[in-house]
Amino acid sequence: MSVGINIEHPVAHTHTQNGLAESFIKRLQLIARPLLMKTKLPTSAWGHAIMHAAALVRIRPTTYHEYSPSQLVLGKQPNISHLRIFGCAVYVPIAPTQRTKMGPQRRLGVYVGFDSPSIIKYLEPLTGDVFTARFADCHFNESVFPSLGREKSIPEERREISWKTSTMTHLDPRTNQCELEVQRIIHLQNLVNQLPDAFIDTKKVTKSHIPAANTPARIDVPVGQLTNESKIRLKRGRPVGSKDVTPRKRRTQEKLGTLEETIKMTDQFKIDKSIALEEAQIMQKAPEEVHIEQETPEDPHIEREAPEEAQVPENCEISVSYVQTGEKWDRNNIVINNIFAFQVASDIIRNDEDPEPRNVEECRHRNDWPKWKEAIQAELNSLTKREVFGPVVQTPEDVKPVGYKWVFVRKRNENNEIIRYKARLVAQGFSQRPGIDYEETYSPVMDAITFRFLISLAVSEGLDMRLMDVITAYLYGSMDNDIYMKIPEGFKLPDANNTKPRSMYSIKLQRSLYGLKQSGRMWYNRLSEYLLKEGYVNNPICPCIFIKKSETGFAIIAVYVDDLNLVGTPEELTRTTNYLKKEFEMKDLGKTKFCLGLQIEHFPMEF
């Protein structure tokens, strides 16, 4: 720069702006390509060909210059007596420490260039490693071009055994058959060695096939498991469905149409309740008491006598069932099979018939608009109470304010009933810049394994389980960076600033808001600081668990975002609940009934 030299970078994919370098690269490629084509070396040896091509360019003249580059630099004509054909065979001496008196004195190599007129470079054919040797000690055969690796074809005279069927005609037929089997095995082994992926079938690896002999001949639909109680004939391997499913609207209509197409009506299998109940009885018996009769696969429509219904004993402990829609199922009267699974899937599809509104305008055109309006007002009141927004200011020049969005959702209980309408004003955190708008975002939450362990602990020790919901939990966190957000609908500009466009103003966030990258971490830091001050202890290995012991018992707090699962003795849980309510606005949901996709039922313990 000090002497007037500037660095200029060419535009991407514009070779004309870097003409000299691109021209030289093309020149090397035009020389290296025929070098490789002449030899038996693989394409991966292109580096050696390029280096040899560059050496040739240095010692040969061009149409523009009478002298070669080497002659122009050194002032003398270069020596080319050491040049040999690229890729030819070279026999180099074996080191004295590696050879014997009666063994070979030289070994084969592949010539790939030179370091100097007196030193050559060659490849070891078996390994492909590069070695150097003295030019005067080497013998070249420029008519032979070795290849890397072992030869695939073995001469007939070097084979110990020739596996030709024509030579086995005089042998005993049984011996001949054995030899043919050995030949096939060896042939398959050779294929496996050459093509290691030839026998990998991803379908067989990822899917489990059920033998047809184990398929029940008749299965009856239990009453109430399908909306259409009429008998439906199904095709083997397809889920069981109903004709009464109402077509879904919008994007879900195509999915339902595809699902209905897969439910083909055939006469191959019938649905019989007796088989499902019989399977339930078999699962309840001890292994030594189970006797399964072999069915004849010739007639899949064998009539059976319906056995007595299985009596499932009631569970006196906490019962856990996996559900997706929050709907409660009586496991004492339900048979868990593909019919039940299809019904659950149908319920999920039906839920999309009444989707959540996507913006305020859609809320206004719904029948439940008064409830959504109440939820929106409650959200604005909560933001005002938490002092989330600061005054409306003019956006600084070097700041890009984040956007906002209204999110609407209806919360349901374990019976899939709507219990609450919620509206959230969230920030569009995808526009935040790392290192400028936020630093760390990790926030520990309880996982399913930890939650199941707490359930087993509560069952074995007879502890209570309670669920607390922190209202607008993210709004309790303090911001660690200056964040500006666009002015949402409903906020009024100051009278003095009405003359300027609304887009020039923004609101500075004083507390964390839903949608920001760091909101979850800010809330966890606020909660952790408050609990540690009271004497709760947590371990870095499981930072989402806080434990406090006392003389009368103990309490465990498991954090899952804004849901706090409390496990412990009744006295300590009461103290913990009161302590949390002093600092945070919370809703006591009573005993834990639904969390992390698990439905929990509490029964009195019997000892």
C-alpha positions as CSV (number, residue, x, y, z in Angstrom):
1,M,0.0,0.0,0.0
2,S,2.8,2.4,0.9
3,V,4.4,2.1,-2.6
4,G,1.1,2.3,-4.5
5,I,0.2,-1.3,-4.8
6,N,-3.5,-2.1,-4.1
7,I,-5.0,-5.5,-3.5
8,E,-8.1,-6.2,-5.7
9,H,-10.3,-9.3,-5.5
10,P,-12.0,-10.5,-8.6
11,V,-15.7,-11.1,-8.8
12,A,-16.8,-14.7,-8.0
13,H,-17.0,-17.0,-11.1
14,T,-15.5,-14.2,-13.3
15,H,-12.3,-15.8,-14.7
16,T,-11.6,-12.9,-17.0
17,Q,-10.7,-10.6,-14.1
18,N,-7.9,-13.0,-13.1
19,G,-6.6,-13.8,-16.6
20,L,-3.0,-14.6,-16.0
21,A,-3.6,-17.1,-13.2
22,E,-6.6,-18.7,-15.0
23,S,-4.6,-19.0,-18.2
24,F,-1.7,-20.7,-16.5
25,I,-4.1,-23.1,-14.7
26,K,-5.7,-24.1,-17.9
27,R,-2.3,-24.6,-19.5
28,L,-1.3,-27.0,-16.7
29,Q,-4.6,-28.9,-17.1
30,L,-4.0,-29.3,-20.8
31,I,-0.7,-31.0,-20.1
32,A,-1.7,-33.0,-17.0
33,R,-4.8,-34.5,-18.6
34,P,-3.1,-36.5,-21.4
35,L,-0.4,-37.5,-19.0
36,L,-3.0,-39.3,-16.8
37,M,-4.8,-40.7,-19.8
38,K,-1.6,-42.4,-21.1
39,T,-0.9,-44.1,-17.8
40,K,-2.9,-46.6,-15.7
41,L,-3.0,-44.3,-12.7
42,P,-6.3,-43.4,-11.1
43,T,-7.7,-39.8,-11.3
44,S,-6.7,-39.3,-7.7
45,A,-3.1,-39.1,-8.9
46,W,-3.8,-35.7,-10.6
47,G,-1.6,-33.9,-8.1
48,H,1.5,-35.7,-9.4
49,A,0.5,-35.0,-13.0
50,I,0.1,-31.3,-12.2
51,M,3.5,-31.1,-10.5
52,H,5.1,-32.9,-13.5
53,A,3.3,-30.6,-15.9
54,A,4.6,-27.5,-14.1
55,A,8.2,-28.9,-14.3
56,L,7.7,-29.4,-18.0
57,V,6.5,-25.9,-18.5
58,R,9.6,-24.5,-16.8
59,I,12.0,-26.3,-19.2
60,R,10.3,-25.9,-22.6
61,P,9.9,-22.8,-24.8
62,T,6.6,-21.4,-26.1
63,T,5.5,-19.9,-29.3
64,Y,5.9,-16.4,-27.8
65,H,9.4,-16.9,-26.5
66,E,12.4,-18.7,-28.0
67,Y,13.8,-19.5,-24.6
68,S,12.3,-21.5,-21.8
69,P,11.5,-19.9,-18.4
70,S,14.3,-21.9,-16.8
71,Q,16.8,-20.6,-19.4
72,L,15.6,-17.0,-19.0
73,V,16.2,-17.2,-15.2
74,L,19.4,-19.3,-15.1
75,G,21.0,-18.1,-18.3
76,K,21.8,-21.6,-19.6
77,Q,20.0,-24.3,-21.6
78,P,18.2,-26.8,-19.3
79,N,19.3,-30.5,-19.2
80,I,16.5,-32.8,-20.3
81,S,18.4,-36.1,-20.4
82,H,16.7,-37.2,-17.2
83,L,13.2,-36.9,-18.5
84,R,11.1,-40.1,-18.8
85,I,7.6,-40.9,-19.8
86,F,5.2,-40.1,-16.9
87,G,3.7,-43.2,-15.3
88,C,6.2,-45.7,-16.8
89,A,7.7,-48.6,-14.9
90,V,10.9,-47.9,-13.0
91,Y,13.0,-50.5,-11.2
92,V,14.7,-49.0,-8.2
93,P,17.3,-50.7,-5.9
94,I,16.1,-52.2,-2.7
95,A,17.9,-50.8,0.3
96,P,20.7,-53.2,1.6
97,T,19.0,-53.5,5.0
98,Q,15.8,-54.8,3.3
99,R,17.2,-57.3,0.7
100,T,18.8,-60.7,1.0
101,K,21.5,-62.3,-1.0
102,M,19.2,-64.7,-2.8
103,G,16.2,-62.4,-3.0
104,P,15.3,-59.7,-5.6
105,Q,17.6,-56.7,-5.7
106,R,15.2,-54.2,-7.3
107,R,11.5,-53.5,-6.9
108,L,8.9,-52.1,-9.3
109,G,7.8,-48.4,-9.1
110,V,5.7,-46.0,-11.1
111,Y,7.6,-42.9,-12.3
112,V,5.8,-39.7,-11.5
113,G,8.4,-37.0,-12.0
114,F,11.6,-35.6,-10.5
115,D,12.9,-33.3,-7.8
116,S,16.1,-32.6,-9.7
117,P,18.0,-34.0,-12.6
118,S,19.6,-36.5,-10.3
119,I,16.6,-37.5,-8.1
120,I,13.3,-39.0,-9.3
121,K,10.0,-39.6,-7.6
122,Y,8.1,-42.9,-7.9
123,L,5.0,-44.5,-6.4
124,E,5.0,-47.9,-4.6
125,P,2.3,-49.8,-6.6
126,L,0.8,-51.7,-3.6
127,T,0.4,-48.7,-1.2
128,G,0.6,-45.7,-3.5
129,D,3.2,-44.1,-1.2
130,V,5.7,-41.6,-2.8
131,F,9.5,-42.3,-2.6
132,T,12.6,-40.8,-4.1
133,A,15.6,-42.6,-5.7
134,R,18.9,-41.7,-7.4
135,F,18.4,-41.4,-11.1
136,A,21.7,-43.1,-12.0
137,D,20.7,-46.3,-10.0
138,C,17.3,-46.7,-11.7
139,H,16.2,-48.7,-14.8
140,F,13.2,-47.5,-16.8
141,N,10.9,-49.4,-19.1
142,E,8.9,-46.7,-20.9
143,S,6.7,-49.3,-22.7
144,V,5.1,-50.6,-19.5
145,F,2.7,-48.6,-17.4
146,P,1.9,-50.3,-14.0
147,S,-1.3,-49.7,-12.1
148,L,-1.8,-49.1,-8.4
149,G,-3.0,-52.0,-6.3
150,R,-2.9,-55.8,-6.9
151,E,-3.8,-57.2,-10.3
152,K,-7.4,-58.4,-10.3
153,S,-6.8,-61.0,-13.0
154,I,-4.5,-63.9,-12.0
155,P,-2.8,-65.8,-14.8
156,E,-4.1,-69.3,-15.3
157,E,-0.7,-71.0,-14.7
158,R,-0.4,-69.2,-11.3
159,R,-3.7,-70.4,-10.0
160,E,-3.6,-73.3,-7.6
161,I,-7.2,-74.4,-8.3
162,S,-9.2,-73.8,-11.5
163,W,-12.9,-73.6,-10.7
164,K,-14.2,-74.7,-14.1
165,T,-17.2,-76.9,-14.2
166,S,-16.0,-78.5,-17.4
167,T,-13.1,-80.1,-15.5
168,M,-15.4,-81.7,-13.0
169,T,-17.5,-83.9,-15.3
170,H,-15.5,-87.0,-14.4
171,L,-16.0,-86.6,-10.7
172,D,-18.7,-88.2,-8.6
173,P,-22.0,-86.2,-8.8
174,R,-22.1,-85.6,-5.1
175,T,-18.5,-84.4,-5.1
176,N,-19.1,-82.3,-8.1
177,Q,-22.1,-80.7,-6.4
178,C,-20.0,-79.9,-3.3
179,E,-17.4,-78.3,-5.5
180,L,-20.0,-76.2,-7.2
181,E,-21.3,-75.0,-3.9
182,V,-17.8,-74.0,-2.8
183,Q,-17.3,-72.2,-6.1
184,R,-20.5,-70.2,-5.6
185,I,-19.4,-69.2,-2.1
186,I,-16.0,-68.0,-3.3
187,H,-17.7,-66.1,-6.1
188,L,-20.0,-64.4,-3.6
189,Q,-17.1,-63.5,-1.3
190,N,-15.3,-61.9,-4.2
191,L,-18.4,-59.8,-5.0
192,V,-18.6,-58.7,-1.4
193,N,-15.0,-57.7,-1.3
194,Q,-15.3,-55.7,-4.5
195,L,-18.7,-54.1,-3.8
196,P,-19.1,-53.8,0.0
197,D,-22.4,-52.1,-0.3
198,A,-24.0,-54.5,-2.9
199,F,-25.8,-56.6,-0.3
200,I,-27.1,-53.8,2.0
201,D,-30.9,-53.5,1.8
202,T,-32.0,-50.4,3.7
203,K,-35.6,-51.6,3.7
204,K,-34.7,-54.8,5.5
205,V,-32.5,-52.9,8.0
206,T,-35.1,-50.3,8.9
207,K,-38.3,-52.3,8.7
208,S,-39.4,-55.4,10.6
209,H,-41.5,-57.9,8.6
210,I,-44.1,-60.0,10.4
211,P,-44.5,-63.5,9.1
212,A,-47.8,-64.2,7.4
213,A,-48.3,-67.3,9.6
214,N,-48.6,-65.1,12.7
215,T,-51.3,-62.9,11.2
216,P,-54.7,-63.5,12.8
217,A,-57.3,-64.9,10.5
218,R,-60.2,-62.8,11.9
219,I,-60.3,-59.7,14.1
220,D,-63.4,-57.9,15.4
221,V,-63.6,-54.2,16.0
222,P,-64.3,-53.4,19.6
223,V,-67.4,-51.4,20.2
224,G,-66.7,-47.7,20.2
225,Q,-63.3,-47.9,18.7
226,L,-64.4,-46.8,15.3
227,T,-67.0,-44.2,14.4
228,N,-68.5,-46.6,11.9
229,E,-69.5,-49.7,13.7
230,S,-70.2,-51.7,10.6
231,K,-67.7,-54.4,9.7
232,I,-65.0,-53.2,7.4
233,R,-62.8,-55.5,5.3
234,L,-59.2,-54.4,5.2
235,K,-56.1,-55.2,3.1
236,R,-53.2,-56.8,5.0
237,G,-50.6,-54.2,6.1
238,R,-53.0,-51.2,6.0
239,P,-54.4,-49.3,8.9
240,V,-58.1,-49.6,9.9
241,G,-60.2,-46.5,9.1
242,S,-63.8,-45.2,9.0
243,K,-66.0,-43.9,6.3
244,D,-67.6,-41.4,8.6
245,V,-64.4,-39.2,8.9
246,T,-65.4,-35.7,7.8
247,P,-63.2,-34.3,5.1
248,R,-60.7,-31.8,6.4
249,K,-60.5,-28.2,5.3
250,R,-57.6,-26.3,3.6
251,R,-54.3,-28.0,3.7
252,T,-55.5,-31.0,5.8
253,Q,-58.0,-32.0,3.1
254,E,-55.3,-33.5,0.8
255,K,-53.7,-35.4,3.7
256,L,-57.0,-37.0,4.6
257,G,-57.7,-37.9,1.0
258,T,-54.4,-39.7,0.8
259,L,-55.2,-41.5,4.1
260,E,-58.6,-42.7,2.9
261,E,-57.0,-44.0,-0.4
262,T,-54.8,-46.3,1.6
263,I,-57.7,-48.0,3.4
264,K,-58.7,-50.5,0.7
265,M,-61.7,-52.7,1.1
266,T,-60.8,-56.4,0.5
267,D,-62.2,-59.7,1.5
268,Q,-58.9,-61.2,2.5
269,F,-59.2,-60.4,6.2
270,K,-62.2,-59.7,8.6
271,I,-62.2,-57.9,11.9
272,D,-63.2,-60.0,14.8
273,K,-63.3,-58.9,18.4
274,S,-62.7,-62.4,19.7
275,I,-59.1,-62.6,18.4
276,A,-58.2,-59.2,20.0
277,L,-59.6,-60.4,23.3
278,E,-57.8,-63.7,23.0
279,E,-54.5,-61.9,22.4
280,A,-55.1,-59.8,25.5
281,Q,-55.7,-63.0,27.5
282,I,-52.5,-64.6,26.1
283,M,-50.5,-61.5,27.2
284,Q,-51.8,-61.8,30.7
285,K,-50.9,-65.4,31.2
286,A,-47.5,-66.6,32.4
287,P,-45.2,-67.9,29.7
288,E,-45.5,-71.5,30.8
289,E,-49.3,-71.3,30.6
290,V,-49.6,-70.0,27.0
291,H,-50.6,-72.5,24.4
292,I,-50.9,-71.2,20.9
293,E,-52.6,-73.4,18.3
294,Q,-51.1,-73.4,14.8
295,E,-53.5,-72.0,12.3
296,T,-53.9,-73.4,8.8
297,P,-52.8,-70.7,6.3
298,E,-54.9,-72.3,3.5
299,D,-58.2,-70.8,4.7
300,P,-57.9,-67.4,6.3
301,H,-61.7,-67.2,7.1
302,I,-61.9,-69.8,9.8
303,E,-64.8,-69.2,12.2
304,R,-63.9,-69.1,15.9
305,E,-65.8,-69.2,19.1
306,A,-65.6,-66.0,20.9
307,P,-63.8,-66.5,24.2
308,E,-64.8,-64.8,27.4
309,E,-63.7,-61.2,27.8
310,A,-60.4,-60.7,29.6
311,Q,-60.6,-59.1,33.0
312,V,-57.9,-56.5,33.5
313,P,-57.2,-55.9,37.2
314,E,-57.3,-52.3,38.2
315,N,-54.0,-50.6,38.9
316,C,-53.7,-49.2,42.4
317,E,-50.6,-47.1,41.5
318,I,-50.1,-44.1,39.3
319,S,-51.1,-45.0,35.7
320,V,-49.3,-43.4,32.8
321,S,-50.6,-43.5,29.2
322,Y,-49.0,-41.9,26.1
323,V,-51.5,-39.6,24.3
324,Q,-51.1,-36.9,21.7
325,T,-54.4,-35.1,21.8
326,G,-54.9,-35.0,25.6
327,E,-57.9,-37.4,25.3
328,K,-58.3,-39.8,28.1
329,W,-58.7,-43.5,27.4
330,D,-59.8,-46.3,29.7
331,R,-57.1,-48.8,29.4
332,N,-59.1,-51.5,31.2
333,N,-61.5,-51.6,28.3
334,I,-59.3,-50.8,25.3
335,V,-57.2,-53.1,23.2
336,I,-54.0,-51.5,22.1
337,N,-53.6,-52.5,18.4
338,N,-53.6,-50.9,15.0
339,I,-57.3,-50.1,15.2
340,F,-56.8,-48.0,18.3
341,A,-53.7,-46.4,16.8
342,F,-55.7,-45.4,13.7
343,Q,-58.4,-43.9,15.8
344,V,-55.9,-41.7,17.7
345,A,-54.5,-40.6,14.3
346,S,-58.0,-39.8,13.1
347,D,-58.6,-37.7,16.2
348,I,-55.4,-35.7,15.5
349,I,-56.6,-35.1,11.9
350,R,-60.0,-33.9,13.1
351,N,-58.4,-31.4,15.4
352,D,-57.1,-29.6,12.3
353,E,-60.6,-28.9,11.2
354,D,-60.8,-26.0,13.7
355,P,-57.3,-24.5,13.4
356,E,-56.0,-21.7,15.6
357,P,-56.3,-18.2,14.2
358,R,-53.1,-16.8,12.7
359,N,-53.7,-13.1,13.3
360,V,-56.0,-10.6,14.9
361,E,-58.1,-10.2,11.8
362,E,-58.9,-13.9,11.8
363,C,-59.9,-13.7,15.4
364,R,-62.4,-11.0,14.6
365,H,-64.3,-13.2,12.1
366,R,-64.7,-16.2,14.5
367,N,-67.6,-17.0,16.7
368,D,-65.4,-17.1,19.8
369,W,-64.0,-13.5,19.2
370,P,-65.1,-12.3,22.6
371,K,-62.9,-14.8,24.3
372,W,-59.9,-14.0,22.0
373,K,-60.5,-10.3,22.6
374,E,-60.4,-11.0,26.3
375,A,-57.1,-13.0,25.9
376,I,-55.5,-10.1,23.9
377,Q,-56.5,-7.6,26.5
378,A,-55.1,-9.8,29.3
379,E,-51.8,-10.1,27.4
380,L,-51.5,-6.3,27.0
381,N,-52.3,-5.8,30.7
382,S,-49.7,-8.4,31.6
383,L,-47.1,-6.6,29.5
384,T,-47.9,-3.3,31.1
385,K,-47.8,-4.8,34.6
386,R,-44.4,-6.3,34.0
387,E,-43.1,-3.1,32.6
388,V,-41.8,-4.8,29.5
389,F,-42.0,-1.8,27.2
390,G,-40.2,1.4,27.6
391,P,-41.1,4.7,26.0
392,V,-41.5,5.1,22.3
393,V,-38.3,6.5,20.9
394,Q,-36.8,7.2,17.5
395,T,-34.9,4.2,16.3
396,P,-31.1,4.7,16.5
397,E,-29.3,4.8,13.1
398,D,-27.2,1.6,13.7
399,V,-30.1,-0.4,15.2
400,K,-32.4,-2.7,13.3
401,P,-35.6,-3.2,15.4
402,V,-37.1,-6.7,15.6
403,G,-40.6,-7.4,14.4
404,Y,-43.5,-8.8,16.3
405,K,-46.4,-11.3,15.8
406,W,-49.5,-12.3,17.7
407,V,-49.8,-16.0,18.5
408,F,-53.1,-17.6,19.5
409,V,-53.6,-21.0,21.1
410,R,-56.3,-22.8,23.1
411,K,-55.1,-24.8,26.0
412,R,-56.8,-28.2,26.7
413,N,-56.9,-30.5,29.7
414,E,-56.4,-34.3,29.8
415,N,-60.0,-34.7,28.4
416,N,-59.2,-32.6,25.4
417,E,-61.5,-29.9,26.6
418,I,-60.7,-26.2,26.1
419,I,-59.9,-24.6,29.4
420,R,-58.2,-21.4,28.4
421,Y,-57.7,-19.0,25.5
422,K,-54.2,-17.6,25.3
423,A,-52.8,-14.7,23.2
424,R,-49.1,-13.9,23.1
425,L,-47.3,-11.0,21.6
426,V,-44.0,-12.4,20.6
427,A,-40.9,-10.9,19.1
428,Q,-39.5,-12.1,15.8
429,G,-36.2,-13.3,17.1
430,F,-35.0,-14.6,13.8
431,S,-33.9,-11.1,12.9
432,Q,-31.6,-10.8,15.9
433,R,-27.8,-10.8,15.2
434,P,-25.6,-13.1,17.3
435,G,-22.9,-11.3,19.3
436,I,-24.8,-8.0,19.0
437,D,-28.4,-8.6,20.1
438,Y,-27.7,-11.7,22.2
439,E,-24.9,-13.8,23.6
440,E,-26.1,-17.1,25.1
441,T,-29.4,-18.8,24.6
442,Y,-29.2,-22.2,26.4
443,S,-31.9,-22.8,29.0
444,P,-32.1,-26.1,30.9
445,V,-35.4,-27.9,30.8
446,M,-36.5,-31.3,32.2
447,D,-36.4,-34.2,29.8
448,A,-38.7,-37.2,29.6
449,I,-36.2,-39.5,31.3
450,T,-35.9,-37.2,34.3
451,F,-39.7,-36.9,34.5
452,R,-40.3,-40.6,34.5
453,F,-37.7,-41.0,37.2
454,L,-39.6,-38.5,39.3
455,I,-42.8,-40.4,38.7
456,S,-41.2,-43.7,39.8
457,L,-39.8,-41.9,42.9
458,A,-43.2,-40.5,43.8
459,V,-44.8,-44.0,43.5
460,S,-42.1,-45.9,45.5
461,E,-41.9,-43.3,48.3
462,G,-45.5,-42.2,48.4
463,L,-44.8,-38.6,47.6
464,D,-47.1,-35.9,46.3
465,M,-46.8,-34.4,42.8
466,R,-48.1,-30.9,42.0
467,L,-47.9,-28.8,39.0
468,M,-47.4,-25.0,39.0
469,D,-47.8,-22.7,36.0
470,V,-45.9,-19.4,36.0
471,I,-48.0,-16.8,34.3
472,T,-46.0,-14.9,31.6
473,A,-42.8,-16.4,32.9
474,Y,-40.5,-14.9,30.3
475,L,-41.5,-11.4,31.3
476,Y,-39.7,-11.8,34.6
477,G,-36.2,-11.9,32.9
478,S,-34.1,-8.8,32.6
479,M,-32.5,-7.9,29.3
480,D,-28.7,-8.3,28.9
481,N,-28.6,-6.4,25.6
482,D,-30.4,-3.3,24.2
483,I,-33.3,-4.6,22.0
484,Y,-35.6,-2.4,20.1
485,M,-38.9,-3.7,18.7
486,K,-41.3,-2.3,16.1
487,I,-44.4,-0.6,17.5
488,P,-47.2,-3.1,17.7
489,E,-50.8,-2.3,16.8
490,G,-52.6,-0.3,19.4
491,F,-49.6,1.7,20.7
492,K,-49.9,5.4,20.1
493,L,-47.0,7.7,19.2
494,P,-46.3,10.8,21.3
495,D,-48.1,13.9,20.1
496,A,-44.8,15.6,19.4
497,N,-43.7,12.8,17.0
498,N,-46.9,12.4,14.9
499,T,-45.3,14.4,12.1
500,K,-42.8,11.6,11.2
501,P,-43.6,8.2,9.8
502,R,-44.4,5.5,12.2
503,S,-41.7,3.2,10.9
504,M,-39.0,5.6,12.2
505,Y,-40.0,4.8,15.8
506,S,-39.6,1.7,18.0
507,I,-40.0,0.6,21.6
508,K,-37.0,-0.4,23.7
509,L,-37.6,-3.6,25.6
510,Q,-36.9,-3.4,29.3
511,R,-37.6,-7.1,30.0
512,S,-37.4,-10.3,28.0
513,L,-40.2,-11.0,25.6
514,Y,-41.5,-14.3,24.1
515,G,-39.7,-14.9,20.8
516,L,-36.3,-13.4,21.6
517,K,-33.3,-15.7,21.4
518,Q,-32.3,-15.2,25.0
519,S,-35.7,-15.0,26.7
520,G,-35.6,-18.6,27.9
521,R,-32.2,-18.2,29.4
522,M,-33.2,-14.9,31.1
523,W,-36.2,-16.5,32.8
524,Y,-34.1,-19.5,34.0
525,N,-31.5,-17.2,35.4
526,R,-34.1,-15.2,37.3
527,L,-35.8,-18.3,38.7
528,S,-32.4,-20.0,39.6
529,E,-31.2,-16.9,41.4
530,Y,-34.4,-16.8,43.4
531,L,-34.4,-20.5,44.4
532,L,-30.7,-20.6,45.3
533,K,-31.2,-17.6,47.6
534,E,-33.8,-19.6,49.5
535,G,-31.4,-22.6,50.0
536,Y,-32.4,-24.8,47.1
537,V,-29.5,-26.8,45.6
538,N,-29.1,-27.9,42.0
539,N,-26.4,-29.9,40.2
540,P,-24.7,-28.8,37.0
541,I,-25.2,-32.3,35.6
542,C,-29.0,-31.8,35.9
543,P,-29.5,-28.0,36.2
544,C,-33.3,-28.2,35.7
545,I,-33.7,-29.9,39.2
546,F,-33.7,-27.9,42.4
547,I,-33.8,-29.8,45.8
548,K,-34.3,-28.6,49.3
549,K,-34.2,-30.7,52.4
550,S,-35.4,-30.0,55.9
551,E,-36.0,-31.8,59.1
552,T,-39.6,-32.6,58.2
553,G,-39.0,-33.7,54.6
554,F,-37.8,-32.4,51.2
555,A,-39.1,-30.8,48.0
556,I,-38.0,-31.2,44.4
557,I,-38.7,-28.6,41.7
558,A,-38.4,-29.8,38.1
559,V,-38.4,-26.9,35.7
560,Y,-39.8,-27.2,32.2
561,V,-39.9,-23.7,30.8
562,D,-42.8,-22.1,32.7
563,D,-44.2,-25.3,34.2
564,L,-42.8,-26.2,37.7
565,N,-43.3,-29.9,38.7
566,L,-43.1,-30.2,42.5
567,V,-42.4,-33.6,44.1
568,G,-41.9,-34.1,47.8
569,T,-43.6,-34.4,51.2
570,P,-46.8,-32.5,51.7
571,E,-45.4,-30.0,54.3
572,E,-42.5,-29.0,52.1
573,L,-44.6,-28.7,49.0
574,T,-46.9,-26.3,50.8
575,R,-43.9,-24.1,51.9
576,T,-42.4,-24.2,48.4
577,T,-45.7,-23.2,46.8
578,N,-46.1,-20.2,49.2
579,Y,-42.5,-19.1,48.6
580,L,-42.9,-19.2,44.8
581,K,-46.1,-17.2,44.9
582,K,-44.4,-14.4,46.8
583,E,-42.2,-13.6,43.8
584,F,-44.1,-14.8,40.8
585,E,-47.7,-14.8,39.7
586,M,-48.5,-18.5,39.5
587,K,-51.4,-20.8,38.9
588,D,-51.7,-23.9,41.1
589,L,-52.9,-26.7,38.8
590,G,-53.1,-29.2,41.7
591,K,-51.9,-32.7,41.2
592,T,-49.9,-33.4,38.1
593,K,-52.2,-35.0,35.6
594,F,-50.7,-34.1,32.2
595,C,-47.1,-33.2,31.4
596,L,-44.6,-33.9,28.6
597,G,-47.2,-35.9,26.7
598,L,-47.8,-38.2,29.7
599,Q,-51.3,-38.6,31.2
600,I,-51.0,-39.4,34.9
601,E,-53.8,-40.8,37.1
602,H,-53.5,-40.8,40.9
603,F,-54.9,-43.8,42.9
604,P,-54.7,-44.4,46.6
605,M,-51.7,-46.5,47.6
606,E,-52.4,-49.9,49.1
607,F,-49.7,-51.5,51.3
